[in-house]
Amino acid sequence: MTKSALISGASRGIGLGIANRLAQQGYSLTITARDADRLDVVAAELRAHGAADVVTVAADMSDEEGVARVLTAHTDRFATMSALILNAGVGTAGPLAESSMRRFDKTIAVNVRAPIQLIQGALPMLRAGAAADPRHGAKVIALSSITGVYAEAGLAVYGAAKAALISLLTTLNAEESGNGVTATSIAPAYVDTDMSAWIHDRIPPERMLAVNDIVEMVDSLLRLSAQAVVPTIVMSRAGTDGYRA
């Protein structure tokens, strides 16, 4: 059986790293991000790396119709889903007293509402994927943040959204792990990606987690049996007290 995965935020950084790893393992992939041209380039690379098939869907995860198109594209091409990788995210920094409600709405839409919509829409395919591979089941893996576990000044809105994502996947385990669908939130400190460039003046890239650290964790989770439930993995940075981004 050829396994298939849907990966959001797959054109760069962590999402691209995960997509490359799964392509090397022969997965069929549905990848989504906002830039259609960039997705086409990535799709060609993934096919060259061994992906059995690649479907691209340009969509903004804050747009409900865009999320629906991603789900439809996967359903139309593949009968099942082995893994749903919820990687797309947005964030903002600043004191809570000065937070923009417009930015809050965007953060919640991308980091919480879109994952809920993707999970709901993908569940029939995930259950089918688990039934087709009862040894490993099907996996939902979300990129949360250490700020969703340990509060940090200046990251209230982002942290609240990522805490909601962790809670969502914990509940998903309670409801679906008996059907072979298990979920894990990975909650890392700063990872060396474009999204973390804003803080390079305080934390240089070499002191951040590497993208491959996250990729290795995802790869390990996908190899677990269907009986293993790992709700949350916190990954802190060396040289810190372990309780901050």
N, C-alpha and C positions, 0 to 999 in steps of 0.2 A: 504494500500500500504506500503510495506517495503521500507524505504528510504535507499539510498546507498551513500557512500562518498568515494572519493579517497584522500588519505593523503600521501604527500611526507615527507621524513624525519621522519617516524613514529616509529622508533625503540627505540628512547630515548627522554628525555626532553619534550619539548612543544608538539611535534608531538605525542608522546606516551600518554601524558596527554589528548590530544584531542581525540585520538583514544579510550582510556578507557571511556571517557565520552559518546561518541557516541555508543560504545558497550553497555553500561548500558541502553541506550535508544532504543536498538534493531536494530540499523542500520546494514546493510550489508556493509562491508568495503573492499576496495582495499588499501593495505599498501605497501609502498616501502621504501627501504633504501639500503645501499650497502652490508650489512652483511646478507647473506641468513640464516645462523644458528640462528642469533639473531632474525630475522623476524619470523622464525618458533616458537621460544619460545614465542614471543609477540602474534602471532596468536592464540596459545593455550590459553593464558591468556585472550585475547579478547573474544574468544568463551565462556570461563568460566564466563565472566562478562556479557554475554547476546547478543553478536553480532549474528545476524541471519546467517551470512556467512562471511568468511574472505578469501580473495585472497592475496597471497604474491608474490611480484616481486622484486628480488634483482637487482638493477640497480644504475648506477652512473648518477646523473643528469647532468653531463657535457658531457655525451655521447648521441648523438642524437638518435642512435638506441635503447639505453636503455630506453629513455623516450618513444619512440614509442612502445616498448614492454609493458610498464606500461599501456598505453592507450588501447592497444589491449586486454590485460588481463581483464580490466574492461569491455570493450565492449562485449567480448565473454561471460562473466558471467552475466552481468546486462544490462537491456534494457535502463535504465535511470541513471541519476546522480543527486542527490539532493544537494550535496556539493562537491566542489573542494577545498581542503585545501593545499595551497602552503607554506609548512613549511621548506623544505630543503634549506639550505643556507651554504655558506662558507664566511669567512672573513679573513682579514689580517690587521695588524696595522703597521704603520711606516710613516715617512715623505714622501710626494708626490715625492720629488726630488730623493728618493732612491727606489721608487716602481718598482718591477719587472714586466715587460710586460707579462711574462709567468703567473705570479700570477694574473695579471689583467685579462687575457683571461679566466682563470679558474673562477674567481669571476663573471665575466659577464655571462659566460656559465651557471653556476649553478643558479645565482640570477636573471638573466633576460631572457636569451634565453630559458632555460627549462620552466619557467612559460609561456612564449609566446607559446611554442610548446604544453604544456599541455592544455592551454586555447583553442587554435585553435582546437586541437583534441577532446576536451571534449565538445565543444559548442553544437553539435547536441544532445548529451545525456543530457546536462544541460537544453536545451530548452524543451526536452521531459520531464525531471523531473519537470520543471516549469509548463508545460501543465497538468501533472498528479496531481499537487498540486498547483492550482492557488492561493490559499490563501497565501501560504508562498513563492511560486516561488522556484527558485534554487539559491544557493549562491556560490560565489567565495570569499574565504578569504585568504589573503596572509600575512605572517609574514614579515613585513618590519623592519625598525629600526628608532628610533628617529634621528639618524644621517642622514637619508634620508630627514629629515625636517629641522633640525638645524645642520649646518656644525660644525665639530669638528676636531681640529688639530690631525693629525695622523691617521685619518680614511677616507681619501679622496676617495680612490677607493671603499671601502665598502659603504660609504655614497652615492657615485654617483650611484652605482648599486641599492641601496635601494630606491633612489629618482626615478630612472627609473621605478622600480616596482610600486611605488605609482602612477606615471603618467600613466602607463599601465592600472591599474585598474580603474582609473578615466575615461579614454577613454572607457574602456569596459562598464562602466555604461552608457555613452552617447550613445553607440551603441546597447546595449542589455537589458537595464532595461525595455524597452517597451515590450520585449519578456519574462519578468518575471525573467530574470537572473541579479542579482545585485551583486556588488562587494565591498569589504571593505579591505583596508590595515590597519593592526594593526602595529603601529610604537612605540614599547616599548624602554625604556632605558634598561640597563643591567638586564637580567633575570638570576636567579640562575640555570644555566645549565652547562654542561661540556664546552660549547663553551666560557663561560665567565670566566673559571678558570684562564686564563692567567693574569687577572687583580686583582686577589684576594689580592695581596700585597698592592693595593691601595684602593680597594672597597671590603670589606668582603662580603660573601654570604648573611648575615643577613641584609645588607643594599640594596640588590637587590630586584627587583620584584620577586614574587614567580611564579612558573610555573602555579599554579592554578589560579593566577590572569588572565593569558592569556586564560586559559581554560574557565573560567567564562565569559569572554568577547566573545569568540567564541560561546559559548552556547547561550548567549543572542542574538547575531546576527542571529543565525539560527532560532530563534523563532519569528523574526520580520516578518511583512507582506511583501508581494511582492511590496507594494507601498512605503516602506521605503528604502531610499537610504542613506547609511552612507559611504561616500567615504574613509575617513581616521580617525583613532582614534590614538591619541598620548597619550602614558602612560609614565609619568615621575616618578622618584623616590622621595620619601619623603626626605626632608632635602636638596634638591638641588634647584636651581633657575628655574628648569623645562625646561631648554634649552640645556641640555647636557645628554650624555649617563650615 
